[in-house]
Amino acid sequence: IADVLPRLLETYPKLKVSLEHMSSAEAIDFMEKNGKEGQLVTTVTPHHLMYDRRQAFSGGYRSLLHCKPLVKTARDKERLLAMVKKGLPFVSAGTDTAPHPESKKFSSCCAFGVFNAPVALELYAQVFDELGCLDKLEGFLSVNGPRFYGVEPSAETITLVKKDWQTTEPVTTDEGVNIWPICNTVHGLGNETIHWQIQK
């Protein structure tokens, strides 16, 4: 961010760059100053919006939040929340979802990656609601990313409703392998309640 990326962009001014899974205040500062729709963009995960180090690891190590880039400080998280609240056209969702089997997530050499696919849309909606900017959610989820890649946004719709629920079970593959999503009440941070739900 401080050295390589500025030189890269100067050397190759037509290069399209996406900084994936934004998490540090330093990188956020760079993006807010230099981000450009269609050229220099960034993605944000639900877990980096929701957790900081103290929340993620108080009371012991939480393997389901073992990821790269690491969950950062409260200041980094607050800067990230402030950035997405602005509804910038070069900022979009990027879940970085990683469906590692429980044998790899709960091993002594824990695999990096958060499995958030079963709850990602709901968590993004929850964060944007808490920030008071639900009007920015559609662009973040459905427009900004496709625009960068030259893809027409889908005309299909989903409906999210404000309704409390919890995820208590793993996703189990056809082979019987369990994959545990973030926020579940068994291996998450505790009795976690998600406040938005996809209407079936």
C-alpha positions in Angstrom: 0.0 0.0 0.0 2.7 2.5 0.9 5.3 1.6 -1.8 4.5 -1.2 -4.3 0.9 -0.4 -5.2 1.5 3.3 -6.0 4.5 2.5 -8.2 2.5 -0.3 -9.9 -0.4 2.0 -10.7 2.0 4.7 -11.9 3.8 2.3 -14.2 0.6 0.7 -15.6 -2.0 3.4 -15.5 -4.6 1.3 -17.4 -4.2 -1.7 -15.1 -7.4 -2.7 -13.4 -6.8 -3.6 -9.7 -9.1 -4.9 -7.0 -7.8 -4.9 -3.4 -9.6 -7.9 -2.0 -10.9 -8.2 1.6 -10.1 -4.7 2.9 -9.2 -4.7 6.6 -6.6 -2.1 7.6 -7.0 1.6 8.2 -3.9 2.3 6.1 -5.4 0.5 3.1 -8.8 2.2 3.6 -7.1 5.6 3.6 -5.4 4.8 0.4 -8.6 3.6 -1.2 -10.7 6.6 -0.2 -8.1 8.8 -1.7 -7.3 6.8 -4.9 -10.2 4.5 -5.5 -11.8 4.8 -8.9 -14.8 3.1 -10.4 -13.8 0.6 -13.1 -10.1 0.9 -12.3 -9.1 0.7 -8.6 -11.7 -1.0 -6.4 -11.9 -3.0 -3.2 -14.0 -5.7 -1.6 -15.1 -6.1 2.0 -16.0 -9.3 3.9 -18.8 -9.6 6.5 -16.5 -10.8 9.2 -14.1 -7.8 8.9 -17.2 -5.5 9.3 -18.5 -7.4 12.3 -15.5 -8.3 14.4 -12.3 -6.8 15.8 -9.5 -8.7 17.6 -10.9 -8.2 21.1 -14.4 -9.4 20.1 -13.1 -12.3 18.1 -10.6 -13.8 20.5 -11.8 -12.8 24.0 -12.3 -16.0 26.1 -10.1 -18.1 23.9 -9.1 -18.7 20.3 -12.0 -18.9 17.8 -11.0 -21.1 14.9 -14.0 -20.1 12.7 -12.5 -16.6 12.6 -9.0 -17.8 11.7 -8.5 -16.0 8.4 -6.3 -14.0 6.2 -6.2 -11.0 6.3 -6.5 -11.3 10.0 -9.3 -9.6 11.9 -7.8 -6.3 13.0 -8.1 -3.7 15.7 -11.3 -1.8 16.7 -9.9 1.3 15.0 -9.5 -0.6 11.7 -13.0 -2.0 12.0 -14.5 1.5 12.6 -12.6 2.9 9.6 -14.0 0.0 7.5 -17.6 0.7 8.7 -17.2 4.4 7.9 -16.0 3.6 4.4 -18.9 1.3 3.5 -21.4 3.7 4.9 -20.4 6.3 2.3 -21.7 4.1 -0.5 -18.6 4.6 -2.7 -19.0 3.1 -6.2 -15.6 1.3 -6.0 -16.4 -0.6 -2.8 -18.3 -3.9 -3.0 -19.0 -7.2 -1.2 -16.5 -9.9 -1.3 -17.3 -12.7 1.1 -14.0 -14.6 0.9 -16.1 -17.6 2.0 -14.0 -20.7 2.7 -15.8 -24.0 3.2 -13.1 -25.9 5.1 -14.2 -29.2 6.6 -14.3 -29.4 10.4 -11.3 -31.7 10.4 -9.2 -28.8 9.0 -10.8 -25.9 10.9 -10.5 -27.6 14.3 -7.1 -29.2 13.9 -3.9 -28.1 15.6 -2.9 -26.5 12.2 -6.1 -24.6 11.6 -6.9 -23.8 8.0 -7.3 -20.1 7.2 -10.7 -18.9 6.0 -14.1 -18.1 7.2 -17.2 -19.9 6.0 -19.9 -17.3 5.8 -21.8 -18.1 2.6 -24.9 -19.4 4.5 -25.2 -16.1 6.4 -23.3 -13.4 4.3 -26.2 -11.5 2.8 -28.0 -11.4 6.2 -24.9 -10.2 8.0 -24.2 -7.4 5.4 -27.9 -6.3 5.8 -27.5 -6.3 9.5 -24.3 -4.1 9.4 -25.8 -1.7 6.9 -29.0 -1.4 9.0 -26.9 -0.7 12.1 -25.1 2.0 10.2 -28.4 3.5 9.0 -27.5 3.1 5.3 -29.7 0.3 4.0 -30.1 2.4 0.8 -26.5 1.7 0.0 -26.8 -2.1 0.4 -28.0 -2.9 -3.2 -25.1 -1.1 -4.8 -22.6 -2.7 -2.5 -24.0 -6.2 -3.0 -25.2 -6.2 -6.6 -24.0 -3.3 -8.7 -20.5 -2.2 -7.9 -18.7 -5.5 -8.3 -20.3 -6.6 -11.6 -19.7 -3.1 -13.0 -15.9 -3.5 -12.4 -15.9 -6.8 -14.3 -18.1 -5.5 -17.1 -21.0 -7.8 -16.1 -24.6 -6.7 -16.3 -26.1 -6.8 -12.8 -28.7 -9.6 -12.4 -32.3 -8.6 -12.8 -33.4 -11.2 -10.3 -34.3 -10.1 -6.8 -34.3 -11.4 -3.3 -36.2 -10.0 -0.3 -34.5 -9.6 3.1 -36.7 -9.2 6.2 -35.8 -8.0 9.6 -36.3 -11.1 11.7 -34.1 -12.7 14.4 -32.8 -16.2 13.8 -29.8 -18.3 14.7 -27.7 -20.9 12.9 -27.1 -24.0 15.0 -26.2 -26.7 12.6 -23.3 -27.2 10.2 -23.6 -27.5 6.4 -23.1 -31.2 5.7 -21.9 -32.4 2.3 -23.2 -35.4 0.4 -20.2 -37.2 1.7 -21.1 -36.5 5.3 -18.5 -33.8 5.9 -19.5 -31.0 8.3 -18.6 -27.4 7.5 -19.4 -24.8 10.2 -20.5 -21.3 9.3 -19.6 -18.2 11.2 -22.0 -17.0 13.8 -23.3 -20.5 14.6 -24.2 -21.0 18.3 -22.0 -24.1 18.7 -18.6 -22.9 17.6 -19.2 -19.2 17.2 -18.6 -16.5 19.9 -21.6 -17.6 21.9 -25.4 -17.2 21.6 -25.3 -15.2 18.4 -28.5 -13.9 16.9 -28.7 -12.6 13.3 -31.2 -9.9 12.8 -32.0 -10.2 9.1 -33.2 -13.1 7.1 -33.7 -14.0 3.4 -37.4 -14.4 2.9 -38.1 -17.9 1.5 
